[in-house]
Amino acid sequence: MEIETLTHTDTPIMTQEAITARVTRDASRLYGDTIAEETLAVWASSAVAELWGDAVKVTAFLPVLALRMVSNRAESLSDLSEGGLS
């Protein structure tokens, strides 16, 4: 994961690309056996972009929120493949 730091505070700054890569890795670990990594990467990119566009820029929770969005899509897909919605 790419992490840049501010020189005057040494506070990590996570870029949109770094967060997307993290969410993609986490989603691949969870769903890589059943969903193509390319699909998970698209979902992760979409989720991070949606959250990144919000006015609030607290990036510490962004990976968790984005992974939740990807998980919801993966679980919906799983429900559909099982022949119904729960």
Backbone hydrogen bonds, N-H to C=O, Kabsch-Sander energy under -0.5 kcal/mol:
donor,donor_aa,acceptor,acceptor_aa,energy
4,E,13,I,-1.9
6,L,11,T,-1.4
9,T,6,L,-0.5
10,D,6,L,-2.7
13,I,4,E,-3.4
14,M,12,P,-0.5
15,T,2,E,-0.5
15,T,13,I,-0.6
19,I,15,T,-2.4
20,T,16,Q,-2.4
21,A,17,E,-2.3
22,R,18,A,-2.1
23,V,19,I,-2.7
24,T,20,T,-2.5
25,R,21,A,-2.4
26,D,22,R,-2.6
27,A,23,V,-2.8
28,S,24,T,-2.4
29,R,25,R,-2.0
30,L,26,D,-1.7
31,Y,27,A,-3.4
32,G,28,S,-2.0
34,T,31,Y,-1.7
35,I,31,Y,-2.5
40,L,36,A,-2.2
41,A,37,E,-2.5
42,V,38,E,-1.9
43,W,39,T,-2.5
44,A,40,L,-2.7
45,S,41,A,-2.5
46,S,42,V,-2.5
47,A,43,W,-2.6
48,V,44,A,-2.7
49,A,45,S,-2.4
50,E,46,S,-2.3
51,L,47,A,-2.3
52,W,48,V,-3.1
53,G,49,A,-1.5
54,D,51,L,-1.2
59,T,57,K,-1.2
61,F,58,V,-0.7
65,L,61,F,-2.4
66,A,62,L,-2.8
67,L,63,P,-2.4
68,R,64,V,-2.0
69,M,65,L,-1.8
70,V,66,A,-2.3
71,S,67,L,-2.8
72,N,68,R,-2.3
73,R,69,M,-1.8
74,A,70,V,-2.6
75,E,71,S,-2.8
76,S,72,N,-2.1
77,L,73,R,-2.4
78,S,74,A,-2.2
79,D,75,E,-2.5
80,L,76,S,-2.2
81,S,77,L,-2.2
82,E,78,S,-1.3
83,G,80,L,-1.4
84,G,79,D,-2.0
